[in-house]
Amino acid sequence: MRSKPRESLAKNDIEVSRVGAGTWQWGGKFYWGYGRSYTDVDLANAFSACISGGINWFDTAEIYGRGRSEQILGKLIHNSQVDKKSSSDRTIVATKFFPYPWRWKHHSFRNALKNSLKRLGVQSVDLYQIHFPLRPRNFKYWVDALADATEDGLVKAVGVSNFTSEQTKQTHEILSGRGIQLASNQIGYSLLNRSPESNGILDACKELGVSVISYGPLAEGLLTGKYGPHNPPPLPRRFRWAGRRLKVLPPLISLMKDIGSAHQSTPSQVALNWLINETLYQYQA
């Protein structure tokens, strides 16, 4: 499925394809099996397929593979940009700061950002996000640090991830007070996880003009039709999706196949198109 035309990320000048590629798996040995079931060669092929399909942005994080994901992505982007003449062909990068409990000071945030920039091989990042609103530090402290980094030219657009509707509103207010637009909130959203429709997050983002980036739109592979009650995902993902979630899959996948057959599409394409019609979202590659 080729990505649809590019659109502005919230009220920002950054234009992205409606489909992006998530790189949680890139370098993730324990959860995903990096180095065993797939290698850097496979990731390079996946990257090329994304670019060929019209995808122009990739989402990563400092905790993905303990920085390995950023390193792999940075190298692939650098190699792909060598012969490109137009800035419009530039690949957009989004990454995230993780508020570990031992990170207390402003310099912890700045050091984490600079380390991400180094691994990615860039001077500034297109979209920098707070991965979770975790304690003990109040998330507002990191929002201010993020605004400082934006004013210093290290960050082009500001985002959050896994924030509630109220936290999103508070973040938007803090940033607006400094003349900065909150570009996005990245949340779990799929046909198997529709909680954002009832917990106020979608409504809050729409009200504030904040783009919704949905991670896990294929539910870690469950919505591809590959898995089911008698063919569960491999460990350790099996624990995450065991029980009722697997039992409800067969009728859903059957319906998605019926819909897809009428449009020459796979269940994966049906799942992604369902999200495309509602939100700006991220596709976990």
Contacts in CASP RR format, 6 or more apart in sequence:
PFRMAT RR
TARGET T0000
AUTHOR 0000-0000-0000
METHOD contacts of the structure
MODEL  1
MRSKPRESLAKNDIEVSRVGAGTWQWGGKFYWGYGRSYTDVDLANAFSAC
ISGGINWFDTAEIYGRGRSEQILGKLIHNSQVDKKSSSDRTIVATKFFPY
PWRWKHHSFRNALKNSLKRLGVQSVDLYQIHFPLRPRNFKYWVDALADAT
EDGLVKAVGVSNFTSEQTKQTHEILSGRGIQLASNQIGYSLLNRSPESNG
ILDACKELGVSVISYGPLAEGLLTGKYGPHNPPPLPRRFRWAGRRLKVLP
PLISLMKDIGSAHQSTPSQVALNWLINETLYQYQA
1 19 0 8 1.000
1 265 0 8 1.000
1 269 0 8 1.000
1 272 0 8 1.000
1 273 0 8 1.000
2 53 0 8 1.000
2 54 0 8 1.000
3 17 0 8 1.000
3 18 0 8 1.000
3 19 0 8 1.000
3 20 0 8 1.000
3 53 0 8 1.000
3 54 0 8 1.000
3 55 0 8 1.000
3 56 0 8 1.000
4 17 0 8 1.000
4 18 0 8 1.000
4 19 0 8 1.000
4 276 0 8 1.000
5 17 0 8 1.000
5 18 0 8 1.000
6 15 0 8 1.000
6 16 0 8 1.000
6 17 0 8 1.000
6 18 0 8 1.000
6 56 0 8 1.000
7 15 0 8 1.000
7 16 0 8 1.000
7 18 0 8 1.000
7 280 0 8 1.000
8 14 0 8 1.000
8 15 0 8 1.000
9 15 0 8 1.000
9 16 0 8 1.000
9 127 0 8 1.000
9 157 0 8 1.000
9 183 0 8 1.000
9 184 0 8 1.000
9 211 0 8 1.000
9 280 0 8 1.000
10 157 0 8 1.000
10 181 0 8 1.000
10 182 0 8 1.000
10 183 0 8 1.000
10 184 0 8 1.000
10 209 0 8 1.000
10 210 0 8 1.000
10 211 0 8 1.000
11 181 0 8 1.000
11 183 0 8 1.000
11 209 0 8 1.000
12 156 0 8 1.000
12 157 0 8 1.000
12 181 0 8 1.000
12 183 0 8 1.000
14 92 0 8 1.000
14 126 0 8 1.000
14 127 0 8 1.000
14 156 0 8 1.000
14 157 0 8 1.000
14 183 0 8 1.000
15 56 0 8 1.000
16 56 0 8 1.000
16 57 0 8 1.000
16 92 0 8 1.000
16 280 0 8 1.000
17 54 0 8 1.000
17 55 0 8 1.000
17 56 0 8 1.000
17 57 0 8 1.000
18 276 0 8 1.000
18 280 0 8 1.000
18 281 0 8 1.000
19 55 0 8 1.000
19 272 0 8 1.000
19 276 0 8 1.000
19 281 0 8 1.000
19 282 0 8 1.000
19 283 0 8 1.000
20 50 0 8 1.000
20 55 0 8 1.000
20 56 0 8 1.000
20 57 0 8 1.000
20 58 0 8 1.000
20 59 0 8 1.000
20 281 0 8 1.000
20 282 0 8 1.000
20 283 0 8 1.000
20 285 0 8 1.000
21 46 0 8 1.000
21 47 0 8 1.000
21 50 0 8 1.000
21 55 0 8 1.000
21 57 0 8 1.000
21 58 0 8 1.000
21 59 0 8 1.000
21 282 0 8 1.000
21 283 0 8 1.000
21 284 0 8 1.000
21 285 0 8 1.000
22 58 0 8 1.000
22 59 0 8 1.000
22 60 0 8 1.000
22 215 0 8 1.000
22 282 0 8 1.000
22 283 0 8 1.000
22 284 0 8 1.000
22 285 0 8 1.000
23 58 0 8 1.000
23 59 0 8 1.000
23 60 0 8 1.000
23 64 0 8 1.000
23 69 0 8 1.000
23 72 0 8 1.000
23 73 0 8 1.000
23 285 0 8 1.000
24 32 0 8 1.000
24 61 0 8 1.000
24 64 0 8 1.000
24 69 0 8 1.000
24 284 0 8 1.000
25 32 0 8 1.000
25 34 0 8 1.000
25 38 0 8 1.000
25 284 0 8 1.000
25 285 0 8 1.000
26 34 0 8 1.000
26 43 0 8 1.000
26 60 0 8 1.000
26 64 0 8 1.000
26 65 0 8 1.000
26 68 0 8 1.000
26 69 0 8 1.000
26 72 0 8 1.000
26 73 0 8 1.000
27 34 0 8 1.000
27 35 0 8 1.000
27 64 0 8 1.000
27 65 0 8 1.000
27 67 0 8 1.000
27 68 0 8 1.000
27 69 0 8 1.000
27 72 0 8 1.000
28 34 0 8 1.000
28 64 0 8 1.000
28 65 0 8 1.000
28 68 0 8 1.000
28 69 0 8 1.000
29 35 0 8 1.000
29 36 0 8 1.000
29 65 0 8 1.000
30 236 0 8 1.000
31 236 0 8 1.000
31 237 0 8 1.000
34 65 0 8 1.000
34 68 0 8 1.000
40 72 0 8 1.000
43 72 0 8 1.000
43 76 0 8 1.000
44 76 0 8 1.000
46 285 0 8 1.000
47 58 0 8 1.000
47 73 0 8 1.000
47 76 0 8 1.000
47 80 0 8 1.000
48 80 0 8 1.000
50 58 0 8 1.000
50 285 0 8 1.000
51 80 0 8 1.000
51 91 0 8 1.000
55 283 0 8 1.000
56 90 0 8 1.000
56 91 0 8 1.000
56 92 0 8 1.000
57 91 0 8 1.000
57 92 0 8 1.000
57 93 0 8 1.000
57 94 0 8 1.000
57 126 0 8 1.000
58 73 0 8 1.000
58 77 0 8 1.000
58 91 0 8 1.000
58 92 0 8 1.000
58 93 0 8 1.000
58 94 0 8 1.000
59 94 0 8 1.000
59 95 0 8 1.000
59 186 0 8 1.000
59 213 0 8 1.000
59 215 0 8 1.000
59 282 0 8 1.000
60 69 0 8 1.000
60 70 0 8 1.000
60 73 0 8 1.000
60 93 0 8 1.000
60 94 0 8 1.000
60 95 0 8 1.000
60 96 0 8 1.000
60 120 0 8 1.000
61 69 0 8 1.000
61 70 0 8 1.000
61 95 0 8 1.000
61 96 0 8 1.000
61 98 0 8 1.000
61 131 0 8 1.000
62 70 0 8 1.000
62 95 0 8 1.000
62 96 0 8 1.000
62 97 0 8 1.000
62 98 0 8 1.000
62 112 0 8 1.000
62 115 0 8 1.000
62 116 0 8 1.000
62 119 0 8 1.000
63 96 0 8 1.000
63 98 0 8 1.000
63 131 0 8 1.000
64 70 0 8 1.000
67 119 0 8 1.000
70 95 0 8 1.000
70 116 0 8 1.000
70 119 0 8 1.000
70 120 0 8 1.000
71 119 0 8 1.000
71 120 0 8 1.000
73 93 0 8 1.000
73 120 0 8 1.000
74 93 0 8 1.000
74 119 0 8 1.000
74 120 0 8 1.000
74 121 0 8 1.000
74 122 0 8 1.000
77 91 0 8 1.000
77 93 0 8 1.000
77 120 0 8 1.000
78 121 0 8 1.000
80 91 0 8 1.000
81 89 0 8 1.000
81 90 0 8 1.000
81 91 0 8 1.000
84 90 0 8 1.000
92 126 0 8 1.000
92 127 0 8 1.000
93 120 0 8 1.000
93 122 0 8 1.000
93 125 0 8 1.000
93 126 0 8 1.000
93 127 0 8 1.000
94 125 0 8 1.000
94 126 0 8 1.000
94 127 0 8 1.000
94 128 0 8 1.000
94 129 0 8 1.000
94 213 0 8 1.000
95 116 0 8 1.000
95 120 0 8 1.000
95 125 0 8 1.000
95 127 0 8 1.000
95 128 0 8 1.000
95 129 0 8 1.000
96 128 0 8 1.000
96 129 0 8 1.000
96 130 0 8 1.000
96 131 0 8 1.000
96 161 0 8 1.000
97 109 0 8 1.000
97 112 0 8 1.000
97 113 0 8 1.000
97 116 0 8 1.000
97 128 0 8 1.000
97 129 0 8 1.000
97 130 0 8 1.000
97 131 0 8 1.000
97 142 0 8 1.000
97 146 0 8 1.000
98 112 0 8 1.000
98 131 0 8 1.000
98 132 0 8 1.000
99 130 0 8 1.000
99 131 0 8 1.000
99 132 0 8 1.000
99 133 0 8 1.000
99 134 0 8 1.000
99 137 0 8 1.000
99 139 0 8 1.000
99 142 0 8 1.000
101 134 0 8 1.000
101 135 0 8 1.000
101 136 0 8 1.000
103 109 0 8 1.000
103 112 0 8 1.000
103 137 0 8 1.000
104 137 0 8 1.000
106 145 0 8 1.000
106 148 0 8 1.000
109 142 0 8 1.000
109 145 0 8 1.000
109 146 0 8 1.000
109 149 0 8 1.000
110 145 0 8 1.000
110 148 0 8 1.000
110 149 0 8 1.000
113 125 0 8 1.000
113 128 0 8 1.000
113 149 0 8 1.000
113 154 0 8 1.000
113 155 0 8 1.000
114 154 0 8 1.000
116 125 0 8 1.000
116 128 0 8 1.000
117 123 0 8 1.000
117 124 0 8 1.000
117 125 0 8 1.000
117 154 0 8 1.000
123 154 0 8 1.000
124 153 0 8 1.000
124 154 0 8 1.000
124 155 0 8 1.000
124 156 0 8 1.000
125 154 0 8 1.000
125 155 0 8 1.000
125 156 0 8 1.000
126 156 0 8 1.000
126 157 0 8 1.000
127 155 0 8 1.000
127 156 0 8 1.000
127 157 0 8 1.000
127 158 0 8 1.000
127 159 0 8 1.000
127 183 0 8 1.000
127 184 0 8 1.000
128 146 0 8 1.000
128 149 0 8 1.000
128 150 0 8 1.000
128 154 0 8 1.000
128 155 0 8 1.000
128 157 0 8 1.000
128 158 0 8 1.000
128 159 0 8 1.000
129 158 0 8 1.000
129 159 0 8 1.000
129 160 0 8 1.000
129 161 0 8 1.000
129 184 0 8 1.000
129 186 0 8 1.000
130 139 0 8 1.000
130 142 0 8 1.000
130 143 0 8 1.000
130 146 0 8 1.000
130 159 0 8 1.000
130 160 0 8 1.000
130 161 0 8 1.000
130 163 0 8 1.000
131 161 0 8 1.000
131 162 0 8 1.000
132 161 0 8 1.000
132 162 0 8 1.000
133 139 0 8 1.000
133 160 0 8 1.000
133 162 0 8 1.000
133 163 0 8 1.000
133 164 0 8 1.000
133 167 0 8 1.000
139 160 0 8 1.000
139 163 0 8 1.000
139 167 0 8 1.000
139 171 0 8 1.000
140 170 0 8 1.000
140 171 0 8 1.000
140 174 0 8 1.000
143 160 0 8 1.000
143 171 0 8 1.000
143 174 0 8 1.000
143 175 0 8 1.000
144 174 0 8 1.000
146 155 0 8 1.000
146 158 0 8 1.000
146 159 0 8 1.000
147 158 0 8 1.000
147 174 0 8 1.000
147 175 0 8 1.000
147 178 0 8 1.000
147 180 0 8 1.000
149 155 0 8 1.000
150 156 0 8 1.000
150 158 0 8 1.000
150 180 0 8 1.000
151 178 0 8 1.000
151 180 0 8 1.000
157 181 0 8 1.000
157 183 0 8 1.000
157 184 0 8 1.000
158 175 0 8 1.000
158 180 0 8 1.000
158 181 0 8 1.000
158 182 0 8 1.000
158 183 0 8 1.000
159 182 0 8 1.000
159 183 0 8 1.000
159 184 0 8 1.000
159 185 0 8 1.000
159 186 0 8 1.000
160 167 0 8 1.000
160 168 0 8 1.000
160 171 0 8 1.000
160 182 0 8 1.000
160 184 0 8 1.000
160 185 0 8 1.000
160 186 0 8 1.000
161 185 0 8 1.000
161 186 0 8 1.000
161 187 0 8 1.000
161 213 0 8 1.000
161 215 0 8 1.000
162 186 0 8 1.000
162 187 0 8 1.000
162 188 0 8 1.000
163 171 0 8 1.000
163 185 0 8 1.000
163 187 0 8 1.000
163 201 0 8 1.000
164 199 0 8 1.000
164 201 0 8 1.000
165 199 0 8 1.000
165 200 0 8 1.000
165 201 0 8 1.000
165 203 0 8 1.000
165 204 0 8 1.000
166 204 0 8 1.000
168 182 0 8 1.000
168 185 0 8 1.000
168 201 0 8 1.000
168 204 0 8 1.000
168 205 0 8 1.000
168 208 0 8 1.000
168 210 0 8 1.000
169 204 0 8 1.000
169 208 0 8 1.000
171 182 0 8 1.000
172 182 0 8 1.000
172 208 0 8 1.000
172 210 0 8 1.000
175 181 0 8 1.000
175 182 0 8 1.000
176 182 0 8 1.000
182 208 0 8 1.000
182 210 0 8 1.000
183 210 0 8 1.000
183 211 0 8 1.000
184 210 0 8 1.000
184 211 0 8 1.000
184 212 0 8 1.000
184 213 0 8 1.000
184 280 0 8 1.000
185 201 0 8 1.000
185 205 0 8 1.000
185 210 0 8 1.000
185 211 0 8 1.000
185 212 0 8 1.000
185 213 0 8 1.000
186 213 0 8 1.000
186 214 0 8 1.000
186 215 0 8 1.000
186 282 0 8 1.000
187 196 0 8 1.000
187 201 0 8 1.000
187 212 0 8 1.000
187 213 0 8 1.000
187 214 0 8 1.000
187 215 0 8 1.000
188 196 0 8 1.000
188 214 0 8 1.000
188 215 0 8 1.000
188 216 0 8 1.000
189 195 0 8 1.000
189 196 0 8 1.000
189 212 0 8 1.000
189 214 0 8 1.000
189 215 0 8 1.000
189 216 0 8 1.000
189 217 0 8 1.000
189 275 0 8 1.000
189 279 0 8 1.000
189 281 0 8 1.000
190 214 0 8 1.000
190 216 0 8 1.000
190 217 0 8 1.000
190 218 0 8 1.000
190 219 0 8 1.000
190 223 0 8 1.000
190 271 0 8 1.000
190 275 0 8 1.000
191 219 0 8 1.000
191 223 0 8 1.000
191 252 0 8 1.000
191 256 0 8 1.000
191 271 0 8 1.000
191 274 0 8 1.000
192 219 0 8 1.000
192 222 0 8 1.000
192 223 0 8 1.000
192 245 0 8 1.000
192 248 0 8 1.000
192 252 0 8 1.000
193 216 0 8 1.000
193 219 0 8 1.000
196 202 0 8 1.000
196 212 0 8 1.000
196 214 0 8 1.000
201 212 0 8 1.000
202 212 0 8 1.000
202 278 0 8 1.000
202 279 0 8 1.000
204 210 0 8 1.000
205 211 0 8 1.000
205 212 0 8 1.000
211 279 0 8 1.000
211 280 0 8 1.000
212 278 0 8 1.000
212 279 0 8 1.000
212 280 0 8 1.000
212 281 0 8 1.000
213 279 0 8 1.000
213 280 0 8 1.000
213 281 0 8 1.000
213 282 0 8 1.000
214 275 0 8 1.000
214 279 0 8 1.000
214 281 0 8 1.000
214 282 0 8 1.000
215 282 0 8 1.000
215 284 0 8 1.000
216 282 0 8 1.000
216 284 0 8 1.000
217 223 0 8 1.000
217 271 0 8 1.000
217 272 0 8 1.000
217 275 0 8 1.000
217 281 0 8 1.000
217 282 0 8 1.000
217 283 0 8 1.000
217 284 0 8 1.000
218 224 0 8 1.000
218 268 0 8 1.000
218 271 0 8 1.000
218 272 0 8 1.000
218 283 0 8 1.000
218 284 0 8 1.000
219 241 0 8 1.000
220 233 0 8 1.000
220 237 0 8 1.000
220 240 0 8 1.000
220 241 0 8 1.000
220 284 0 8 1.000
221 227 0 8 1.000
221 233 0 8 1.000
222 228 0 8 1.000
222 233 0 8 1.000
222 241 0 8 1.000
222 245 0 8 1.000
222 246 0 8 1.000
222 249 0 8 1.000
223 252 0 8 1.000
223 253 0 8 1.000
223 256 0 8 1.000
223 267 0 8 1.000
223 268 0 8 1.000
223 271 0 8 1.000
224 266 0 8 1.000
224 267 0 8 1.000
224 268 0 8 1.000
224 271 0 8 1.000
225 249 0 8 1.000
225 253 0 8 1.000
225 256 0 8 1.000
225 267 0 8 1.000
225 268 0 8 1.000
227 233 0 8 1.000
227 241 0 8 1.000
227 246 0 8 1.000
227 249 0 8 1.000
228 246 0 8 1.000
228 249 0 8 1.000
228 250 0 8 1.000
228 253 0 8 1.000
229 246 0 8 1.000
229 247 0 8 1.000
229 249 0 8 1.000
229 250 0 8 1.000
232 238 0 8 1.000
232 241 0 8 1.000
232 242 0 8 1.000
232 246 0 8 1.000
233 240 0 8 1.000
233 241 0 8 1.000
253 267 0 8 1.000
256 267 0 8 1.000
256 270 0 8 1.000
256 271 0 8 1.000
257 267 0 8 1.000
259 265 0 8 1.000
259 270 0 8 1.000
260 266 0 8 1.000
260 267 0 8 1.000
260 269 0 8 1.000
260 270 0 8 1.000
263 270 0 8 1.000
265 273 0 8 1.000
272 281 0 8 1.000
272 283 0 8 1.000
275 281 0 8 1.000
END
